[in-house]
Amino acid sequence: MQESFSVRSASSSDSELILQMIHEMAAAEQWQGQVSVSAEKLDRFVFSERPIAEVFLGFWEGEAVAYLMVQSRFSSYTGVPILHVEDVFVRSRNRGQGLGKRMMAFAASVAMRRGCEAVHWSVGDWNTPALAFYDRLATAREKGRVHYVLQGPALKMLASAAAGGSLKD
């Protein structure tokens, strides 16, 4: 498998391919209605001078079969960088060949090269195949934390407090 599988950094010219895979992942997770990413947004946030995320593409025998989106973070407790995996996705027809593990191994190697002491990600608690996959990687499930999302009207309302609105909590 080693000779037939490769990973490379994505570029703006890969935007349509990345969007296809994002839509495939959303369909698999039944989140199709939540996808609003576009090539323009990828150009602005991923392929710009100051990107906030990076995308890597996995190829099996020359065909794009996987993608990995990562972001850099910093731990205030340990004072070291952390690599956050936003997405790791293998196309359905290519699953079961160890490619997901290869993509996660690639993420781990990126983290090590960058001096990160950890790789973090989250997964839907309903996604039992993904949970089993990650458990097989000798990972540890983080306990004692709750993941929050602030978006839409709630985000705007809280942000308005910084602009002179009420700052009471």
Backbone hydrogen bonds, N-H to C=O, Kabsch-Sander energy under -0.5 kcal/mol:
donor,donor_aa,acceptor,acceptor_aa,energy
4,S,1,M,-0.6
5,F,1,M,-1.2
6,S,59,F,-2.2
8,R,57,L,-2.2
10,A,55,V,-3.0
14,D,11,S,-2.5
15,S,12,S,-1.8
18,I,14,D,-2.6
19,L,15,S,-2.8
20,Q,16,E,-2.2
21,M,17,L,-2.1
22,I,18,I,-2.6
23,H,19,L,-2.4
24,E,20,Q,-2.2
25,M,21,M,-2.7
26,A,22,I,-2.6
27,A,23,H,-2.2
28,A,24,E,-2.2
29,E,25,M,-1.9
30,Q,27,A,-1.0
31,W,26,A,-3.5
32,Q,26,A,-0.5
34,Q,31,W,-2.4
35,V,32,Q,-1.3
36,S,34,Q,-0.5
42,L,38,S,-2.3
43,D,39,A,-2.6
44,R,40,E,-2.2
45,F,41,K,-2.8
46,V,42,L,-2.7
47,F,42,L,-2.2
52,I,45,F,-3.0
53,A,45,F,-0.8
54,E,70,V,-2.4
56,F,68,L,-2.6
57,L,8,R,-3.0
58,G,66,A,-2.7
59,F,6,S,-3.5
60,W,63,E,-2.6
61,E,4,S,-3.4
61,E,59,F,-0.5
63,E,60,W,-2.0
65,V,58,G,-2.8
65,V,63,E,-0.5
66,A,58,G,-1.5
67,Y,89,F,-2.2
68,L,56,F,-2.4
69,M,87,D,-2.6
70,V,54,E,-2.3
71,Q,84,H,-2.4
73,R,82,I,-2.6
75,S,80,V,-2.6
76,S,74,F,-0.7
79,G,75,S,-2.2
82,I,73,R,-2.4
83,L,118,A,-2.2
84,H,71,Q,-3.3
84,H,82,I,-0.6
85,V,83,L,-0.5
85,V,120,H,-3.1
86,E,69,M,-2.3
86,E,84,H,-0.8
87,D,69,M,-1.5
89,F,67,Y,-2.6
91,R,65,V,-3.0
94,N,91,R,-2.2
95,R,92,S,-1.2
97,Q,94,N,-0.7
102,R,98,G,-1.7
103,M,99,L,-2.3
104,M,100,G,-2.4
105,A,101,K,-2.6
106,F,102,R,-2.1
107,A,103,M,-2.3
108,A,104,M,-2.5
109,S,105,A,-2.2
110,V,106,F,-2.4
111,A,107,A,-2.5
112,M,108,A,-2.4
113,R,109,S,-2.4
114,R,110,V,-1.7
115,G,112,M,-1.4
116,C,111,A,-2.8
117,E,81,P,-1.7
120,H,83,L,-2.6
127,N,124,G,-1.8
128,T,126,W,-1.9
131,L,127,N,-2.5
132,A,128,T,-2.5
133,F,129,P,-2.2
134,Y,130,A,-2.8
135,D,131,L,-2.4
136,R,132,A,-1.7
137,L,133,F,-0.5
137,L,134,Y,-1.1
138,A,135,D,-1.3
139,T,134,Y,-1.0
151,Q,149,V,-0.5
154,A,151,Q,-1.0
155,L,151,Q,-0.8
156,K,152,G,-2.1
157,M,153,P,-2.6
158,L,154,A,-2.3
159,A,155,L,-2.6
160,S,156,K,-1.8
161,A,157,M,-0.8
161,A,158,L,-0.9
162,A,158,L,-0.6
162,A,159,A,-1.1
163,A,159,A,-0.6
163,A,160,S,-0.7
164,G,161,A,-1.0
165,G,160,S,-1.6
